[in-house]
Amino acid sequence: MGEFIVEALLSAVFAGATVAVGRDARRVHGVRRRGIRTTGIVIDIRETTDGDGDAQLYPQVRYTLPDGRKVTGEGGAHAVRSPLSEGDGVELLYRPEDPERIILIAYDRHMNIWVYGGLSLLLGAMALLCALSAVVSLSQSA
């Protein structure tokens, strides 16, 4: 029974990760496919840490929408050090319905539908295998 619980929990964790990565894949694909291209200026680099304590650096970029509104968006994370500095000009993509979510064209290459999609499929397969293993171990213990 203990084996079933562990496998069921692993299945739930992998399923949750699949949903999260899949949601990001959909967002990135939407921005890359229907995003509007513009330029902006890096105004800050926000620093935080990931679960392991490693530094994560997020460039904060200000740009102007066609209606004249100034918007600040955040680029993807860079570990260790950011290739950007305050004052750098960058090209970016944004969606008009959510302009704060951006992709920095030259720097967010890792934010790619194939990477997110492949990772989502891998995590989904692991969730399915753990679930099947849990069912098999439960039926064998009965």
C-alpha positions in Angstrom: 0.0 0.0 0.0 2.9 2.4 0.8 4.3 1.9 -2.8 0.9 2.9 -4.2 0.8 6.1 -2.2 4.3 7.1 -3.3 3.6 6.3 -6.9 0.2 8.1 -6.8 1.9 11.2 -5.2 4.6 11.2 -7.9 1.9 10.9 -10.5 0.1 14.0 -9.1 3.3 16.0 -8.9 4.2 15.2 -12.6 0.7 15.9 -13.7 0.8 19.3 -11.9 4.1 20.1 -13.5 2.7 19.1 -16.9 -0.2 21.5 -16.6 2.1 24.3 -15.5 4.6 23.8 -18.3 1.8 23.3 -20.8 0.2 26.6 -19.7 3.6 28.4 -20.2 4.0 26.8 -23.6 0.6 28.1 -24.7 1.5 31.6 -23.4 4.9 31.7 -25.1 3.4 30.3 -28.4 0.7 33.0 -28.3 3.2 35.8 -27.8 5.6 34.5 -30.5 2.7 33.8 -33.0 0.6 36.9 -32.5 2.9 39.3 -30.6 3.6 42.8 -31.7 7.2 43.7 -32.2 8.6 46.9 -30.7 11.7 48.2 -28.9 12.2 49.1 -25.2 14.8 50.1 -22.7 16.0 48.0 -19.8 15.2 50.0 -16.6 16.1 47.5 -14.0 17.2 43.8 -13.4 15.0 42.2 -10.7 16.9 39.5 -8.8 15.3 36.6 -6.9 16.4 33.0 -6.2 15.0 29.7 -7.4 14.2 26.7 -5.1 17.9 25.8 -4.9 19.0 29.3 -3.9 20.5 30.1 -7.4 20.2 33.7 -8.6 17.5 34.4 -11.2 17.7 37.7 -13.0 14.7 39.2 -14.7 15.2 42.3 -17.0 12.5 44.9 -16.5 11.8 46.7 -19.8 9.8 49.9 -20.4 8.3 50.5 -23.8 5.6 52.5 -25.4 2.3 51.1 -26.8 0.9 52.6 -30.0 -1.7 54.6 -27.9 1.2 56.3 -26.1 0.9 54.5 -22.8 4.2 53.5 -21.2 4.3 49.8 -20.0 6.9 47.9 -18.1 7.2 44.2 -18.8 9.5 41.5 -17.5 11.7 39.3 -19.6 12.6 35.7 -18.9 15.0 34.6 -16.2 18.7 34.4 -16.7 20.8 32.5 -14.2 24.1 33.7 -12.8 24.3 37.0 -14.7 22.1 38.9 -17.1 23.4 39.6 -20.5 21.6 43.0 -20.2 22.3 46.1 -18.2 20.2 49.0 -17.2 19.9 51.4 -20.2 20.3 48.7 -22.9 17.9 48.8 -25.8 16.1 45.6 -26.7 13.6 44.3 -29.2 10.6 42.5 -27.7 7.2 40.9 -28.5 4.0 41.6 -26.5 0.4 40.8 -26.9 -2.0 43.8 -26.9 -4.4 42.1 -24.4 -1.6 41.5 -21.9 1.3 43.9 -22.7 3.2 43.3 -19.5 4.0 39.8 -20.6 6.9 40.0 -23.0 9.5 38.0 -24.8 12.9 39.6 -25.4 13.6 38.5 -29.0 17.4 38.1 -28.7 17.6 36.9 -25.1 14.6 34.7 -24.4 15.5 31.9 -26.9 14.9 29.3 -24.2 11.2 30.4 -24.2 10.4 28.3 -27.2 7.3 26.2 -27.9 9.4 23.2 -28.8 11.2 23.3 -25.4 8.1 23.9 -23.4 6.0 21.4 -25.5 8.6 18.7 -25.3 9.1 19.1 -21.6 5.3 19.1 -21.1 5.0 15.8 -23.1 7.9 14.3 -21.1 6.3 15.2 -17.8 2.9 14.0 -18.9 4.4 10.6 -19.9 6.1 10.4 -16.5 2.8 11.1 -14.8 1.1 8.4 -16.8 3.8 5.9 -16.0 3.7 6.6 -12.3 -0.1 6.4 -12.3 0.0 3.0 -14.2 2.6 1.8 -11.8 0.5 2.8 -8.8 -2.5 0.9 -10.2 -0.4 -2.2 -10.9 1.1 -2.1 -7.3 -2.4 -1.7 -5.9 -3.8 -4.6 -7.8 -0.9 -6.8 -6.8 -1.4 -6.0 -3.1 -5.1 -6.8 -3.2 
